[in-house]
Amino acid sequence: MTSGPPPEERPRYTRYRARPRWLDRFGGAGGGLDALRRREGPDRPPAGGGRRFRGKPITWTRVLKYVLTFLAGWIGLSIVLFLISAQIESGKIGGAVDSELSGGFPLTSKSTILVLGSDARVKGHAEPGANVGGPSRSDSILLIRTGGGASAKLSIPRDTIVDIPGHGRNKINAAYAFGGAALAVRTVKQYLGIPINHLVEVDFQNFPKLIDAMGGIDLHTSCIRSEINGGRRNGGQTLHLKAGDHHLSGTQALIIARTRKNQCNPAENDLTRARRQQQILAAIKDRAISPWTFIRLPWVAWNAPKAIKSDMGGPSLLGLIGALAVGGDSKTRILIPSGGEILPDGGAGLVVSDSEKRREVAAFLKG
């Protein structure tokens, strides 16, 4: 029996498993010969020496860049929301008023803006039986001169007696009830003898939402006890404030702006109310440039166009805001009545002398 060659032994193989390359970034063991060489080179920390990051170091310059990028995006978002909201709200003033206005871009050219607030009864804020949505008179009449370096304000008392085109002599606030915004603009132009570029109507239903979006306003007031549209017990609004500093909500600010009869001081009149309205406008402006409003800027931008009705679109409204922001805070002048007059219907109103009117108009156009 012969013996054959011994059987061949099966070759032995060593199995190596490549480590995922992305793990090499964290300095772990393994990863192949090249990885070891990279980690253990003369300029590299030894293998297993800890975690390494290859990102750029955080510097003050980079932090400032991120902050500026965020601020630019925050402002850009607010502008977009403002323009969208303004576009949605556009067209609420009838086309008839356009023929009474001179137009123009309020940021770059001197412009006269007529601001009207009506005493319209709105749903949820009117006493029972009131004519909600019916004809209303202009509750406040304010002219603003702005743009091109101009800054002036002139208030016309609502009970001033004037000649209303097509309706004879009456209180100036009746023009809005007779013919809406178009007749109100025409009456003011005829009475003062000046052109009006744009119109802004304050929407009393949405005005409080703007102030609330800003987080309220701070105002120093005398004692106020006011009941609007019959007071709270009759479905209206009631406000009692002691003399001093107050942080007001939108609804409270609106009540103060509309208060004609203050039970704390029955001697107050339309001139007192006009001064109080200017205080509110100044408080809104102060709040608008505060850091708290910047934090709320997108919400403010969205609600601002809803608080007004205007012939201006979004870009022109932005121009108006810019003009008011850079134009300074001028003192509001008021047409001071020289006496009174009894109307044919028995009502009483105020009369402003021609000399007073010419003097105040000249100061307004010069501002």
C-alpha positions as CSV (number, residue, x, y, z in Angstrom):
1,M,0.0,0.0,0.0
2,T,1.6,3.2,-1.1
3,S,0.9,6.5,0.5
4,G,0.0,9.5,-1.6
5,P,0.9,13.1,-1.1
6,P,-0.5,14.7,1.9
7,P,-3.7,16.7,1.3
8,E,-3.2,20.4,0.7
9,E,-4.2,22.7,3.6
10,R,-6.8,25.3,2.8
11,P,-5.2,28.8,2.7
12,R,-6.0,31.1,5.5
13,Y,-7.3,34.6,4.8
14,T,-7.4,37.6,7.0
15,R,-10.5,39.7,6.6
16,Y,-10.2,43.5,7.0
17,R,-13.2,45.8,7.2
18,A,-12.9,49.4,6.1
19,R,-14.1,52.0,8.6
20,P,-16.5,54.6,7.1
21,R,-14.6,57.6,6.1
22,W,-16.9,60.0,7.8
23,L,-15.9,58.5,11.2
24,D,-12.3,59.5,10.5
25,R,-13.3,63.1,11.2
26,F,-13.8,62.3,14.8
27,G,-10.4,60.7,15.3
28,G,-11.6,57.2,16.2
29,A,-9.4,54.2,15.9
30,G,-9.2,52.3,12.6
31,G,-10.1,53.7,9.3
32,G,-7.3,52.2,7.2
33,L,-3.6,52.9,6.8
34,D,-4.1,56.2,5.2
35,A,-6.2,57.4,8.1
36,L,-3.6,56.2,10.6
37,R,-0.9,58.1,8.7
38,R,-3.0,61.2,8.6
39,R,-3.7,61.0,12.3
40,E,-0.2,60.1,13.3
41,G,1.7,62.5,11.1
42,P,4.1,65.0,12.5
43,D,1.5,67.7,12.5
44,R,-1.4,65.6,13.7
45,P,-2.4,64.5,17.1
46,P,-1.9,60.8,17.8
47,A,-4.6,58.3,17.2
48,G,-7.2,58.3,20.0
49,G,-6.1,61.8,21.0
50,G,-9.7,63.1,21.2
51,R,-12.3,64.6,19.0
52,R,-11.4,67.2,16.3
53,F,-13.6,69.7,14.4
54,R,-12.6,71.2,11.2
55,G,-15.2,74.0,11.2
56,K,-14.3,77.7,11.2
57,P,-13.8,79.2,14.7
58,I,-16.5,81.4,16.1
59,T,-15.5,85.1,16.1
60,W,-17.2,88.3,16.9
61,T,-17.2,89.2,13.3
62,R,-19.1,86.0,12.4
63,V,-21.5,86.6,15.3
64,L,-22.1,90.1,14.1
65,K,-22.7,88.8,10.5
66,Y,-25.3,86.4,11.8
67,V,-27.1,89.1,13.8
68,L,-27.2,91.5,10.9
69,T,-28.5,88.8,8.6
70,F,-31.3,88.0,11.1
71,L,-32.2,91.7,11.5
72,A,-32.3,92.2,7.8
73,G,-34.6,89.1,7.4
74,W,-36.8,90.3,10.3
75,I,-37.3,93.7,8.7
76,G,-37.7,92.2,5.2
77,L,-40.4,89.9,6.5
78,S,-42.2,92.8,8.1
79,I,-42.1,94.9,4.9
80,V,-43.5,92.0,2.9
81,L,-46.4,91.5,5.4
82,F,-47.1,95.2,5.4
83,L,-47.3,95.3,1.6
84,I,-49.5,92.2,1.5
85,S,-51.8,93.6,4.2
86,A,-52.0,97.0,2.4
87,Q,-52.9,95.4,-0.9
88,I,-55.7,93.4,0.8
89,E,-57.0,96.6,2.4
90,S,-56.7,98.8,-0.7
91,G,-59.8,100.0,-2.5
92,K,-61.9,100.7,0.7
93,I,-62.1,104.4,-0.2
94,G,-64.4,105.2,-3.1
95,G,-62.9,106.3,-6.4
96,A,-64.7,109.7,-6.1
97,V,-62.1,110.9,-3.6
98,D,-59.2,110.5,-6.0
99,S,-60.3,113.5,-8.1
100,E,-60.1,115.7,-5.0
101,L,-56.5,114.7,-4.2
102,S,-53.2,115.9,-5.7
103,G,-51.3,112.7,-5.2
104,G,-47.5,112.4,-5.0
105,F,-45.0,110.3,-3.1
106,P,-44.9,111.5,0.5
107,L,-41.3,110.5,1.3
108,T,-39.6,112.7,-1.3
109,S,-42.0,115.6,-1.9
110,K,-43.8,117.9,0.5
111,S,-47.3,116.5,1.0
112,T,-50.4,117.5,2.9
113,I,-52.2,114.5,4.4
114,L,-55.8,114.8,5.7
115,V,-56.5,112.5,8.6
116,L,-60.1,111.8,9.4
117,G,-61.7,109.9,12.2
118,S,-65.4,109.2,12.1
119,D,-67.9,108.9,14.9
120,A,-69.4,105.8,13.2
121,R,-71.1,103.3,15.5
122,V,-69.4,99.9,14.9
123,K,-70.7,96.5,15.8
124,G,-69.9,95.6,19.3
125,H,-69.2,99.2,20.4
126,A,-72.6,101.0,19.9
127,E,-75.5,101.5,22.2
128,P,-78.7,99.6,21.6
129,G,-80.7,101.1,18.7
130,A,-77.7,103.0,17.2
131,N,-77.5,103.2,13.5
132,V,-74.5,100.8,13.0
133,G,-72.8,101.4,9.7
134,G,-75.0,104.4,8.9
135,P,-73.9,108.0,7.9
136,S,-71.4,109.4,10.4
137,R,-69.6,112.7,11.0
138,S,-65.9,113.1,11.1
139,D,-64.9,112.9,14.8
140,S,-61.5,114.4,14.3
141,I,-59.9,116.4,11.5
142,L,-56.1,116.7,11.3
143,L,-53.8,117.9,8.6
144,I,-50.2,116.6,8.5
145,R,-47.5,118.3,6.4
146,T,-44.6,115.9,5.8
147,G,-42.0,114.7,3.3
148,G,-39.2,116.7,1.7
149,G,-38.1,118.0,5.1
150,A,-41.5,119.3,6.1
151,S,-43.0,118.7,9.5
152,A,-46.2,120.4,10.7
153,K,-49.7,119.5,12.0
154,L,-52.9,121.5,12.1
155,S,-56.1,120.4,13.8
156,I,-59.5,121.7,12.9
157,P,-62.2,121.6,15.7
158,R,-65.1,119.4,14.5
159,D,-67.7,122.1,15.4
160,T,-66.1,124.8,13.2
161,I,-68.8,126.3,11.0
162,V,-67.9,126.4,7.3
163,D,-69.5,126.5,3.9
164,I,-70.0,122.9,2.7
165,P,-70.3,122.7,-1.1
166,G,-73.9,122.0,-2.0
167,H,-75.2,122.1,1.6
168,G,-74.7,125.6,2.8
169,R,-73.3,126.6,6.2
170,N,-72.8,123.8,8.7
171,K,-70.3,122.3,11.1
172,I,-67.3,121.0,9.2
173,N,-67.7,117.5,10.5
174,A,-71.1,117.3,8.7
175,A,-69.4,117.2,5.3
176,Y,-68.4,113.5,5.8
177,A,-72.0,112.6,6.7
178,F,-73.4,114.5,3.6
179,G,-71.0,113.2,1.0
180,G,-68.4,110.9,2.5
181,A,-64.6,111.3,2.2
182,A,-64.8,113.1,-1.2
183,L,-67.0,115.9,0.2
184,A,-64.9,116.1,3.4
185,V,-61.7,116.6,1.3
186,R,-63.4,119.2,-0.9
187,T,-64.7,121.1,2.1
188,V,-61.4,121.3,3.8
189,K,-59.6,122.4,0.6
190,Q,-62.2,125.2,0.1
191,Y,-62.1,126.3,3.7
192,L,-58.3,126.5,4.0
193,G,-57.5,127.3,0.4
194,I,-54.7,124.6,0.1
195,P,-54.4,121.4,-2.0
196,I,-54.5,118.0,-0.3
197,N,-52.3,115.2,-1.5
198,H,-53.6,112.2,0.3
199,L,-56.3,111.0,2.6
200,V,-56.1,108.7,5.6
201,E,-59.2,107.6,7.5
202,V,-58.8,106.0,10.9
203,D,-60.8,102.7,11.2
204,F,-62.0,102.8,14.8
205,Q,-62.9,99.1,14.6
206,N,-59.4,98.0,13.9
207,F,-57.4,100.9,15.4
208,P,-57.2,99.2,18.8
209,K,-55.7,96.1,17.2
210,L,-52.7,98.1,16.0
211,I,-52.0,99.5,19.5
212,D,-52.4,96.0,21.0
213,A,-50.0,94.6,18.4
214,M,-47.4,97.2,19.6
215,G,-48.0,96.1,23.2
216,G,-50.0,99.1,24.2
217,I,-48.9,102.7,24.8
218,D,-47.8,104.8,27.7
219,L,-49.7,108.1,28.4
220,H,-49.8,110.7,31.1
221,T,-53.4,111.9,31.6
222,S,-55.5,114.0,33.9
223,C,-58.5,112.4,35.6
224,I,-60.8,110.9,33.0
225,R,-64.3,109.5,33.5
226,S,-65.7,108.9,30.1
227,E,-68.7,107.0,28.7
228,I,-68.7,106.5,24.9
229,N,-71.9,105.6,23.1
230,G,-73.9,105.4,26.3
231,G,-71.3,103.7,28.5
232,R,-70.8,100.0,29.2
233,R,-74.2,99.6,30.8
234,N,-75.9,100.7,27.5
235,G,-73.6,98.6,25.3
236,G,-71.0,101.3,24.8
237,Q,-67.6,101.8,26.5
238,T,-66.6,103.2,29.9
239,L,-63.2,104.3,31.1
240,H,-62.2,105.7,34.5
241,L,-58.6,106.8,35.0
242,K,-56.9,108.7,37.8
243,A,-54.5,111.5,37.0
244,G,-51.0,110.1,36.4
245,D,-49.1,107.7,34.1
246,H,-50.9,104.8,32.5
247,H,-50.1,101.9,30.2
248,L,-53.1,101.7,27.9
249,S,-54.6,99.0,25.7
250,G,-55.9,99.8,22.2
251,T,-59.5,100.0,23.4
252,Q,-58.6,102.4,26.3
253,A,-56.6,104.7,23.9
254,L,-59.5,104.8,21.5
255,I,-61.9,105.8,24.3
256,I,-59.6,108.6,25.3
257,A,-59.3,109.8,21.7
258,R,-63.1,109.9,21.3
259,T,-63.9,111.5,24.7
260,R,-65.8,114.7,24.3
261,K,-67.5,114.9,27.7
262,N,-65.2,114.2,30.7
263,Q,-67.1,113.8,33.9
264,C,-64.0,114.7,35.8
265,N,-63.8,118.1,34.1
266,P,-67.1,119.2,32.4
267,A,-65.3,122.4,31.2
268,E,-63.3,120.4,28.6
269,N,-64.2,121.0,25.0
270,D,-63.1,119.9,21.5
271,L,-59.8,121.7,21.9
272,T,-59.0,119.6,24.9
273,R,-59.9,116.5,23.0
274,A,-57.7,117.5,20.1
275,R,-54.7,118.0,22.4
276,R,-55.4,114.6,23.9
277,Q,-55.5,113.0,20.5
278,Q,-52.1,114.5,19.7
279,Q,-50.7,113.0,22.9
280,I,-51.9,109.6,21.8
281,L,-50.3,110.0,18.3
282,A,-47.0,111.1,20.0
283,A,-47.3,108.0,22.3
284,I,-47.8,105.7,19.3
285,K,-44.8,107.2,17.6
286,D,-42.6,106.7,20.7
287,R,-43.8,103.2,21.0
288,A,-43.2,102.5,17.3
289,I,-39.5,103.3,17.6
290,S,-39.0,101.3,20.8
291,P,-37.2,97.9,21.0
292,W,-40.4,96.3,22.2
293,T,-42.1,97.1,18.9
294,F,-39.2,95.9,16.9
295,I,-39.6,92.5,18.6
296,R,-43.3,92.6,17.5
297,L,-42.6,94.2,14.1
298,P,-44.2,91.6,11.8
299,W,-47.4,91.7,13.8
300,V,-47.4,95.5,13.8
301,A,-46.7,95.6,10.1
302,W,-49.6,93.2,9.4
303,N,-52.1,95.2,11.5
304,A,-51.1,98.8,10.5
305,P,-52.8,98.9,7.1
306,K,-56.0,97.4,8.7
307,A,-56.2,100.4,11.1
308,I,-56.7,102.9,8.3
309,K,-58.3,103.4,5.0
310,S,-56.4,105.5,2.4
311,D,-56.0,106.3,-1.2
312,M,-52.4,105.3,-0.9
313,G,-51.1,101.8,-1.7
314,G,-48.4,99.9,0.2
315,P,-45.3,101.6,-1.2
316,S,-46.8,105.1,-0.6
317,L,-47.9,104.2,2.9
318,L,-44.3,103.0,3.6
319,G,-43.1,106.3,2.2
320,L,-45.5,108.2,4.5
321,I,-44.2,106.2,7.5
322,G,-40.6,106.9,6.5
323,A,-41.3,110.6,6.1
324,L,-43.0,110.8,9.5
325,A,-40.1,108.9,11.1
326,V,-37.4,111.3,9.8
327,G,-39.4,114.5,9.8
328,G,-39.3,115.1,13.6
329,D,-42.1,115.6,16.0
330,S,-43.7,119.1,15.4
331,K,-46.2,120.7,17.8
332,T,-49.8,120.4,16.7
333,R,-51.3,123.8,16.0
334,I,-55.1,124.2,16.4
335,L,-57.4,126.7,14.8
336,I,-58.6,128.8,17.7
337,P,-62.3,130.0,17.4
338,S,-63.0,133.6,17.9
339,G,-66.7,133.2,18.7
340,G,-69.8,131.2,18.0
341,E,-72.7,131.0,15.6
342,I,-76.2,129.7,15.7
343,L,-77.1,127.5,12.7
344,P,-80.6,127.6,10.9
345,D,-81.4,124.3,12.5
346,G,-80.8,125.7,16.0
347,G,-77.4,124.1,16.5
348,A,-74.5,126.0,17.8
349,G,-71.0,126.0,16.3
350,L,-67.6,127.8,16.4
351,V,-66.3,130.5,14.1
352,V,-62.6,131.0,13.2
353,S,-61.6,134.5,12.1
354,D,-60.0,134.9,8.6
355,S,-56.9,136.3,10.2
356,E,-56.5,133.3,12.5
357,K,-57.0,131.0,9.6
358,R,-54.5,132.8,7.3
359,R,-51.9,132.8,10.1
360,E,-52.2,129.1,10.9
361,V,-52.3,128.0,7.2
362,A,-49.1,130.0,6.5
363,A,-47.4,128.4,9.5
364,F,-48.6,125.0,8.4
365,L,-47.3,125.3,4.9
366,K,-44.0,126.7,6.1
367,G,-43.4,123.8,8.5
